[in-house]
């Protein structure tokens, strides 16, 4: 087991997030956080004892904010808040997403602005470390007041309700907690609200998507480089002098990356050696890939802020002993970023599909039609391009922004919402489609390389070619290709190509 990651609410990194969510690294709460959490709880207890009117502590929620809640009712309303808000539907979030939701909520609470007891946070930490994963449906969040619905599902097993996955088995929440030897919690004033009022579901989906997107963008450069070689592309368009005259960081880095990947290749040419220029899908790769990289890095900045932000309501200020009701739960800052990520990722698949078309179309490639020598009886890679085109078109629909939509809720008290969770989920679906299109391009490029002259490949492209050929043989006669695509996609998912790019 790796060393524990210490959580303090303000320094969680992207790599630490992935380590916890995908590799089950354990966490612990910092001593300074425990002090802040306890101080915050003392203030909430004081509000309750003094019958001070503070939203969500001594009042109802949403439209019921004008209803006063006395001390005797405080436990009931916290439990009712959870059970009444757990109304999600659709497919279930993957385990790594659920772990991300739990981790981010713990991180949020560890800042000590939420008024929750440390013992309650300990329960969630113990669940994460022991692998008790609440069953959380994907659908049902408006993205303000945060992710109420998915987070309510997260809390259910904490109070002995709902369902949870433990050691590969889906159990009742109570049974899962018993088997893991974790005591369930009886929520008291403010705690239910502290656990569900935040942006952690949308952010967890967004962080996973961001991490995978950053890796995929470099692999897209590798995929494009293989196509460059398959089509004897002109590397003059990668000349850094061109890109330094238009100094967008992503554009320059893409050109540098492709030159590095193609170094040593005898399958490329300079301008005028055989043809004057390439089509845009090759020649403009640095401009297109680079723009998406710049967009994704903007998204990274926003998501890293959100990972370490307090998105609760009301927020308890220890120094002035105030509970201020605001709108930090509103997902708009990241909702816009998720929509931007969707567009940026979609463009990577758009240009990749156009390169696939150039590979399989004999009028454009000079290669055997659809990359098979005995065309007619064999369709070769004809329908691979169809499938890529289908995914690209689906991405265009999914790229419609979620953040421009809003529907009033809670009797019009909550009259503007972000739809950020929908935006994050769409971005993740787009990423999966893009990854498959890139896998298709790499497979087509390798086939095209086998059909062309056997000149030396670049230092990095040769490694990629060999990795693919270890899994997928050259196509001479038609066969089921979906498994071949799956194998190429698995190389991407398992970060095998990332290793050779380092």
N, C-alpha and C positions, 0 to 999 in steps of 0.2 A: 504494500500500500504506500502511495506517495505521502509525503508530509501533508498535514492538514493545511488548508487555506484559511487564513484568519479573516473573518468578515467584520468590517467596521462601518459599512454603509457608504463609504466614499472613495474606495480605491480598487474596487473589483474590475479586473481587466477582461478583455475578450478571451484571451488564452485561459485564464483561470475559470471563466464561465464554462468554456468547452471542456476543460479538465473535469469539472464537477458533473456536468450534464452527460457527457459521453463516456467518461472514463471512471466515474464513480469516486472521484477524490473526495475525501471527507472534509468537512468544514468545522470551524469553531468560532465563537463570538469573542471579539476583543474585550479586554478588561475595561477599557475606556467606554466602550459601547454599553456594557452592563451597567456602569455607573449612570450614564445618561438615560438609559431605559428606566432604571429604578427611580430617578429623580422625576422623570416625566409621569410615571405612574402615581407618585405621591401627589402631584398636582391634580390629576384626574380624581383621585380619591377625595381630595379637598373640595373640588367642585361639587361632587356628589353629596358630601357631608353638609355643605353649605347651601344645597339646593340652588346653586348658581345656574342660570340659564345659559347653556353652551350646546350648540347644535351637535346632535348625535351622542351626547353624553347624558344630558337631562332632557332631551327632546326626542321626538320621533324623527323619521328620515324623509327626505324629499318633500313632498307636499305636506307630510305630517310634521314638518319642522316646528309648527306652532303648537303641537301637542306636548304638554309637559309630562315627563316620565319620572316617577318617584323612585327612591332607592329600592323599594321592594319589587318594582317592576323591571329593574335594570337587567337582571339575569334573563328573564323571560324574553325581553325584547331583543337581546343579543342573539339568543338561540333562534328566535323567530326570524330575525334578519337573515340568518344563514339558510334556514330551511325554505323560506319563501323566495329567496333569490336564486336558488339552485334549480333553474329551469332551462338548462342548456339542452341542445339537441345536435343532431348530425353525427359525423364520424368523431371518434375519440382522438384527442391529441396524442401523438407519439410520446413514449416514455421520456425521451430526451427533452421534449418541450415541457412536459409536466415538471421534470426536475428543474428546468430553467425558471418556470413560474414560481416554484417553491424557493429556489435560491434567491431570485430577485426580490421576492416579498420579504424574506429574511433580511436581505441587505438593506431594503428600505426601512424596515422596523429598527434595525440596529443603529440608525442615526439618533434614535432617542427623541423623536418628535411626535410619537403616536400614542403615548399613554397606555400602552399594552404592558402586561406583566412579563418580566423576563422568563418566568416559568412557562408561559404560553409559547414564547418564541423557542424555548428549549425543546418543546414538544415537536415543533415543526423541524427544527434542526435534527432531532433524533430520527424523525421519519425520513428525512433526506439521507442521512448517513446510513440508516439501516435498510433503505430501499423500499419503504412503504409509499407507494405512488398512487395518489388519489386518481380516480377515474374522472376525467374532465372532458366533456363534449366540446367540440370546436366552436359551435355556433351559439349566439345569444347575447353577445356583447355589443353595446353601442359605442364603446370607447370613451364614455363619460356618463356617469361618475366613475370613471375608470372601467375596469373589467369586472363589474360586479358579479355577473353570472358565472364565468369560469372560476373566479376566485372563491365564490361560495361553494362550488363543487370541491375545490381544493380543501376547504375547511371541514366539510362534512365528516371525513374519517377522524379528524381531530376531536370531534365531539361524539364519536361512536356511531355515526350515521353514514349514509352513502355507501360507496364501494371503493375499493382500493386494490391495486395489483401488488402482490408480495411474493417474491421468489417464483415468478412466472405464472402465478395463479390469481385469478380475480375473485376476491372475497368480499363479504360485507365489511364496511369500514371498521366495525367493532371487532370482528374476527381477525382482520389483518393487524390491528393494533395489539390485540391479545397475543397473537403468534409472534409478533416482533418484540413483545414485552415492553410496550410503550403505554403509559397511562393516558386515558382520554382526558379532555379538559372540560371544565364547566366555565363557560365564558362569563365574564362580569362586565360592568359598564365600560363602554367604548371599545372593547376588544373585538367584537364581531365586525364593527365598522373599520377598525384598524387593520383587520386582516383582508378585507375585500375592496377597500376604496383605493384603487391605484391602477397603474397601467402595466402591470407585470405580465399579463397574458400576451398582449400585443407585443411588448418588448421582448419577451422570451422567444416568440416566433421570429421577430425581427433580428435578434442577435444571431440565432442559428442561421438564418438566411444570409445575413451579412457575412458571417464567417465563411460559409460555403461560396458565396459570391466572390469574395476576395481571392480565393483559390482558383475558382473557375475562370476568372478573367485572365489569369496568367496561362491557364491551360488553353484558353481560346487563342492566345498568341501562338502557342505550340501547334494547335490545329491549323491555324492559318498558314503557318510556316510549312507544314507538310503539304498543304495545297499549293503553296508557292513552288515547291520543288516538283510536285506532280505536274504542274503546268508551266514549268520553266519560267517562273516569275522574274520580273525585273527588280533587282534589289536597289537600283538607283533611287527608287521612290522611298527607300528607307534611309537615305543619306541624312545624317543628323543636321547638316547645314540647312536643309529644307525646314526641318521641324523647329530648329532654334529661331527661325524667322517668325514663327507663330508659336511662341513658347508656352503652350498649354502643357502642364506637367504630365498628364496622362498620355498625351500624344508623343512627347519626347521619350517617355519611358517605354512605350510600346515599340517605337522604332528601335530603341536600344536593345530591348528584349528580343525582338525578332532577329536583329543582326547577330546577337549572341547565340541564339538558337540555331541559326543558319550558318554559323562560322564553319568554314571548311567544306561547304557544299559545292559540288560540281554540277548541281542540277538547277542552278539559277543563272541568270545572265545580267549584264549591264545594258543600259539603254543603248539601242542601236546595233547590238551584237546579232540580234535575230529579229526583233520586233521593236517598235518605237515605244509603245506603252501598253500597260495592262488595263483591263476593265476596272471599274471602281471597287468592286468587291475584293480585289487584291491590292490595287494601288492605294486605296484610301483606308486600308486596315488601321494604320496608326491613328488616323483622325477619328474613326468610328469607335474602335476599341478604347482609344484614349479618352474620348468624351465620356464613355460609360465608366471608365475607371475614376475619372474626376468626380462624376456624380456619386458613385458608390463611396468614395472617400468623404464626400460631404455627408452622406448618410451615416457613415462610421462616426463622424464627429458628433452628430445628434444622438445616435444610439448610445454612445459611451457616456454622454451627459445623462441620458435618461436612466441608464443602468444604476447610476449612483445618486439619484435624486430622491427627494421626499415627495411622494405623490398622494399622501394621505389627506384627510379632511375630517374634522378640523385638525389643525397643526398646533401642537402644544409647545409653547416657548418656555423653557425652564427658567431663563434669567428674569423674565417679567411675569411669570406665572399666568400666562394668557393662553386661551384656546381660541385661535382665529380661524374662522371658516372662510376658505378661499376656493380656488379652482385648479390646484395643482394636479388633480386627478384627470384633467381634460387632456385627451390624447393628441390634440392637434399638432404639437411640435414634432411628434414622430409620425403622425398619420401622413403628413405631407411628405416626409422623408421616405416612408414606405412606398407611396405612390411614385416618387422619383426613382426609387430602386427598381420598381416594376418596369418602368419605361426604359431605364438604362440596361437592365438585363434583357429585355425583349429585343433591343437593337443588336445585341450580340448574336442572338439566334437569327435575326433577320439577315444579317450579312453572311453568317455561316451557311444558311440555306442557299443563298445566292452562289456561294462558292461550290456547294454541292452540285447545284445545277450546272455550273461550268465544268465540273468534273465528269458528270454523266452524259452531258449533251455532246454528241460527236461533232456537231456543227461549231461548237465553241472550244472543244478540248483537243481535237485532232486525234483522239484516242478511240478505240472501238466503242460503239454505241452502248451506253449504260454499263460500261466497264466489264463487258464479257466478250470473249473472242468469238464465240459461236452464237451471235445474236439471232433472234427469231425463235428457234426452239427454246432459247433461254432468255429470260427477261433481265437477268443480271441485277443491277442496282436501280432499275427504273422506279420501283415502288418505294425504295428507301427515300428518294426525293419527295414522293407523294406524302409519306409519313412526316418528313421534316416540314413540309409546307403546311400540313395540318396543324402541327404543334405551333408553328409560327403564327398562323392565323388565330389559333386559340389564345395565344399570348396577346394578340392585338385587342381581343375582347377583354381579357383579364386586366389589361393595362388601363382600362377606363378608371379614372381616379375615384377611390372610395371617399376621400376626404372632402369632396365638394358636396356630399350628400349630408342631410341632417333631418331627423324626425324628432319632434318634441315628445317628451316623456314625463312621467310623474305629475300629471295634472298641469302640464306646461311650466312647472317650476324648473325643470331641466330642459330648456327649450332650444339648446344647440348642442349637438354631440359630434364626435370626430369620425366615427366609423373606422377608427384606426386599426382595430383588430381584424376587420374584414380586409383592410389594406395590407396588413402584414401577412394574412393567410394567402391572399392573392399573389403577393410577391414570392412566397415560398412555392406556390404551385408553378409560377412562371419559371423560377429557378430550376425546378425539376425538368420542365420542358426544354429549357435551354441546354441543360446538361446532356439530355438525350440527343439533341440536334448536334452538339459538339462531338459526341461519341460517333454519330453517323458520319460527320465530315471526316473524322480521323480514319474511320474504317474505309470510306470511299477513297481518301487520299492514298492510303497504303495500297489499295487495289490498283489505283492509277499508277503508282510508282512501279508496281510489278509488271505492268503492261508497257511501260516506257523503257528507255535505254537504262542500263545498269550503271549509271554514274554514281560516284560517291555522294552520300547524303551528308548533311551537316552533323557536327559533333553531337548535338542534342537530338535532332530529328532522327538520327540513326538509332539512338537508344529508344526513342518512342516507337519507332517502326518495329524494332525487335521485340519490345514488350507486347505490342499488339499481335505480332505474328506468333508469339508464344501461346496466345489464347485463341487466335482466329486465323485459319489458313486462307490462302488465296482462293478466290471463287473461280472455278473453271466451268462448273455446271450448276444450275439452280439448286438451291437448298433452302431450308428454313433459316432466314437471316435474323429473326428477332433475338435468338439466343446469342448470335454473334454481336449484335448491338448491345445486348445486356452485358456481355463480357467486357466490351469497351467501356461501357458506362461504369461498371464496377471498378475498373482501373482508375477512373476519375474519382468515384466516391471514396475509395480506399487511399486516395492521395498518392498513388504510385507515380503519376506524372509530376506531381509537385516535387518529389524527391530528386528527380533528374534535372529539375530547373534550378535547384539551389546551387 
